[in-house]
Amino acid sequence: MTTASDWVQGARPRTLPAAAAPVLVGTGAAAQLGEAHLGRAALALGVALALQVGVNYANDYSDGIRGTDVDRVGPMRLTASGTASPGTVRGAAFAAFAVAGIFGLALVYVSGYWWLLGVGVIAIAAAWGYTGGKNPYGYLGLGEVGVFTFFGLVAVLGTTYTQADELSWAAWVGAVSIGLLACALLMANNLRDIPTDALVGKRTLAVRLGDRLARRVYAAMVILPVLLGGIVCAFASPWTLIVLVLLAPAVILAVTVLLGARGRALVPVLAGTGLLELGFGVLLGLGLAL
């Protein structure tokens, strides 16, 4: 019988900072424009968290039925381990997507931007299509494109726009920075799985780049956003320079990966990258608000 703890592990809580961080930055950018709305921010956070959980369960289901997750290091896979039936895991993914849809509908209602419903539908379709369907784009090395677009640009800019009715260049810089950090989180995960992904034909960007180059790309993805967010956004608010305190942990993560950490040694890197993104969201959002 699947326990509550199993479902929590299957939801991969270490990836949830990737959902919260863009909302924090987007709300900070709205505050910098003088138009922050905490209620709308809470709805955006509900959308982001539910969508992330849905993505994680959907990946668990799709990779599990394809046999991709048979021999993996990292969080427990519900489907591949037989802890839960494929149909149940798929149902959990759809339930999470439904919750995201409810929060999204409420956000659209209070903001009045009904065209955002189309964006939401595309986001859910992209979440499922990452590893689901006949031709999942995550198996073609395009996962980072989807993550950068939806957990970076759409999440940050959508949060700002539904509160402030406009976008600032600081919001755009924050969106690009968050997108890169979200990609770093995915790269850390896929870097760990290069050996097994290559064997089953899952051609992630890490597999396509190869181990050595993928590590360098990861390093750039964690260091560049900190510099970009802190220095560039300082022209909007000098308080955003506070983000630069994250440069040290970003360098530590980068060096750890560049020195060849692999397998289980990359699990803490995955957790650290998620915390780095969350810290970035908190500090940049606060800096912009101040």
N, C-alpha and C positions, 0 to 999 in steps of 0.2 A: 504494500500500500504506500502510495506517495505521501510523504509527510509535508507539513508546512515548511519545514526547514529545507526540504528538497526543492520546493517551488521557489523559495527565496534564493537559493544557490543557482537555480536554473535561470532566474531573472538577471543574474550577473550584476549584483549591486555595485561592483567596482566601476561599472561603465556609466552609472547614473549621474556622476558629476558632469559628464558630457551633455546631459540634458539640462541641468540647472544653470551651468555657466553662461550660456547664451542669453538666457532670460535676465540674469543679473546685469550683464553688459548692456543689453537692449534697454532695460529699465533705467540704468544709469545714464545712458545717452538721452533718454526721454527726459530725465530729471535735469540734465544739463541744458535742455531746451525749455525747461520750466513747465513740463507737462506730464510728470510721472503720475500714474494711477495704479495704486497697489492692488486693487481688485482685479484689474485687467492683467497685471503682472502675475497674480496668482492663477488666473485662468490659463495664461500662456505657459506657466510652469506645469500645470496639470496636463496640458497637451504634450509638452516635451517629455515629461517623465513617463506618461502612459505610452507614448510612441516609442521611447527607448526600450521599455519593457517588452512591448509588442515585437520590436525588431529582434530582441534577444531570443524570445520564444520562437519566433518564426525561423530564425537561423538554426536554433536547436532542432526544430522539426525537419526543415529542409535538408540540412547537412546530415541529420540522423538517418533519414530514409535513403539518402544517397550513399551512405556508408563512409562519408568523409570523416565522421567523428569517432570511428571505431577505436583508434589509438591516438589519443590526444593528451597533452599535458595542460593542466589548468582547471578551471571550474568544471564541476560535474555537468555532463550532458544528459538531460532527462531521457531523450529518445534513444540515443546510442547505447546508454547503459541499461535500458529496459526498465528504468525506474518508473516511467510513465509511458502510456501507449502513445503512438504517434498522433492519433486522432485527438487525444486529450490535450497534448501539447499544442497542436494546431488550434484547437478551440480556445486555449488560453491566450494564444497570440491574437486571434480575432476578437476576444473579449477585451484585451488591452487596447486594440485599435478602436473598438467601439467606445471605450472610455475616453480615448483621445478625441474621438469625433464629437462626443457630448461636450467636453470642455471647449473644443474648437467652435462648435455651434454657438455656445454661450458667448464666447469672445467675439464672434462675428456679430451676434445680436447687439451686444452693448457698444461695439465700435461702429456698427453700421456699414462695414465694408463687406458686402455679401460676396464680392468676387473672390474673397479669400477662401470661400468654400472650395473653389476649384483648386487652389493651392494645396488645401488640406487633402483633397482626394488624390492629387498627384504625389504628395508626401507619403500617404499610406501605401499607394501602389509601389512607390520606390522602396519603401521599407520591406514589402513582401518580395519584390523582384530582386532584392540584393542576393538572396540565395534560393528564392523560390521560383517556380515556373520552369518552362523548358529551357530557357536560355538566361540563367541568372547572371546579371552583370558583375556580381562580385567574383564570379569564376573567370571573368575575362580581364581582370586587373583594373576595373573601373569603380571599385568600392570607395576609394578615396574621393572620387568625383562626386558620388552621391552624398557622402558624409560632409564634404566641404560645402556642398550646395544647401543641404537641408538642415544639418546641425551647426552650420556656420552662418551662411548668408541669410537663408530664409528665417531661421530661428531668431537671430539677433535683430535683423531689419524688420521682421514681422512684429516682434515685441515692441520695438521703438515706434513703428508706424501706427499700431493700434492704440498707442497711448498719446503720441504727440502729433499725429496727422501729418508728419513730415519726417524727413531723414536728414541727418547731419553728416558731414564727412567723418566726424569722430565715430559715428555709428558704423560707417562703412569700414573704417580701420579696425574697429572692434570686431566686426563680423568676419573680416579676413583673418584676423589673429585667432579668433575662436575656431574658425574653420580649420586652420592649420593644426591647432592643438588637438582637435577632434580627429584629424587625420593621423596625428602622431599616436593617438590611443589605438586606432585601428592598425597602424603599422607595427606597433609593439606586439599586438596580438598575432598578427600575421607573420611577423618575423619569427616568433616562437614556433609557429606551425609550418614553416617552410618545408621541412623534410616530409611531413605527412601530406601536406597539400600537394606537393609536387608529385607524390606517388599516385594520388587519386585524380589528378588532372585538374585540380583547382588552381587556376593561374592567377593568383592574387598579384597585386603590384609588387609585393615583396618577392614572390617567386620569379616574376618577370625581370626584376632588377638584379636578382641574385643577392646572396647574403651580405657581401661586402658593401655594395652600393646602397642596399636597403638600410643598412645601419647608418650610413652617412646622411641619407635623406631623413631618417628619423631624427638625427641630431639637429639638422637644420629646422625641422618642424617644431622642436621644443624650444630652441634658442631664439630664432627669428621673431616669433610672435611677441615674446617678452620685450625685446628691443623695439619692435614696431609699435606695440601698444603703449609702452611707457614713454618713449621719446616723441613719437608723432602726436599722440593725444595730449601731450603737455602743452601744445599750442592752444588747445581748447580749455584745459584746466591743468595748472601745474601740479595739482594734487595727484594726477595720474602717474607721476614719476615714482610713486610708491610701489608701482608694479615691478620696478627694477630690483626690488628685494628678492624677487623670484628667480633672478638670473643665476644665483648660486645653485639652487636645487635643479634648475634646468640643465646647467652644465654637468652636475653630478649624474643626472639621468643619461645625458648624452655620452659622457665618458664611460659609464657603465656598459652601455650598448656598444660603443666603439671598441672597447677592450675585449669584446667577444662573448658577453653573457648570453647563454642560450638555455633552452629547456626550462626547467623549474626556476632558474636564476632570473628569467625574464618575467616571472609572475609578479615579483615586487615592483619591477619596472612598470608593468601595466597599471598596478595600483598607484604608483607614484605619479604616473602621467595623468591619471584621472584626478588625483589631488592637485597636481600642478594646474590643470585646467580650471578646477573649481576655485583655487586660490586666485588665479588670474581673473576669473569672473567676478569674484568678491572685490578684489582690489581695484580693478579697472572700473567696475560699476560704481564703487564708492568714490573713487577719484573723480569721475565724471559728475556724479551727483553733488559733490562738494564744490 
